[in-house]
Amino acid sequence: PPVDTFDYIVFGGTGDLTMRKLLPALYYRFRDGQVPADARIIATARSPLSRGEYQDRARQALQEHIPPASLEADTVTRFIELVHYVSLNGAEAQSNWADLRGLLDQEPETRIRVYYLATSPALYGQICENLSKQNLITEQSRVVLEKPIGTDLQSANAINDSVGRHFPENHIFRIDHYLGKETVQNLITLRFANPVFERLWTSDAIDYVQITAAETVGVEGRGAYYDRSGCLRDMIQNHLLQVLCLVAMDPPVSLDADSVRNEKLKVLHALKPIRPSDVAIYTSRGQYMRGHVNGQTVGSYLEDLGEGVTSETETFVALKAEILSWRWGNVPFYLRSGKRMAEKCSEIVIQFKSAPWTIFANRPAANRLVIRIQPDEGVMLSVSTKDPTPTDSLSLREADINIEFEKAFNIRYPDSYERLLLDVVRGDPILFIRRDEVEAAWKWIDPILQGWSKNEAPLEPYPAGTWGPEGARNLLAQSGHLWHEDM
Ligand code: BG6
């Protein structure tokens, strides 16, 4: 069924995120009948474009980012009719607010308004202040903030304060698109709808956990942003810590948004601090060099940034996190992410302990549960079975119990933004980050950044197209553990 009708006002309407993710996501949901025919998408940006010119760009974006089989001409035409454009500098009080107000005033004040800030986070506060001065924040208004919320705890607090002056916390939706991924949401189901897993989900049975988000792309055109951010801030502080929370949290008392977020927050609070002087023990950071990815020669990070540039920014991080709690005592959580790695793959590996004793001649391998976030969303459990090869002794062989969701359910897996964009309209914050979560995450990340800035852990080069620097392997080897590709 369609959601209640709405105006989606996007600041940064000509930007990459709007074109690549937001418009295609809204199109899919429109096509599936979830976006009402009188909803409006009001893009704003500084460029002086007419509505028609912007609609042409929007149509092009759909053609670029949606496979032709999903683009029905008539549906595209009806969707494009929902799109409006206002040329406006949201950060300036004197800009063209009258046009935006004129458009919004055409509808009753009770209509849901979503202000989506797809701009530089440095502008969030000013945009909210201007919305407030212009009286555009109604009872039914929400604001969506894209990451990064700050570059450390202090700057995150400044951003949250400046937005919080104009919107109450329950109308602020901090988006983390990893929470929109089906298999990430499925973690809650897998764990709490299947006692067979949850009963074993403790240090009694689990040896260690790995969470990987590996990409084959380099920094693409985003060098200016990325070089100031680096992998720890870009991927670990948000996406990977969020996934860790869902893997590690205790069962929430209900599926109410705050019950879930309270449990996630407890995990963040229980993370053992990594002191700046200990970063060499707990972290590995790297930067890609020239190499080969998918059979093609690619340049180094520095070459990607441009001629004559030097940079100490990390494009790869691996780290060992420990959770100080009854459930997770002595179970390391290894997190890693990187650009220009051997494969595009995001997954969680739960490595179970081996049996305390064996009656078999060859020792059975410990069970392993692999939750594939992307591509090929699925769940795989490795088990030991009898080797069917006829011999006179009983020997063992490993096999996989493997579910591939797309095949099993025969359904297209939606992009992560699709669900999240309409959850804002529904007013359901379960898949969004609460302010205290952002703060707790930065509190844990800040000392690592401090240790690195004092060069307590060296930046190691790694060839593009590999699984990262040697330091990442050593991080696990110290405890006799292996990364998935080495198992
Ligand atoms: C973004 C990061 O949040 O996530 C990018 O800023 C990264 O650097 C992207 O490429 C990865 O998302 P996904 O969905 O492709 O895993």
Boltz pocket constraint, residues with backbone or C-beta under 6 A from the ligand:
constraints:
  - pocket:
      binder: B
      contacts: [[A, 213], [A, 215], [A, 234], [A, 235], [A, 346]]
      max_distance: 6.0
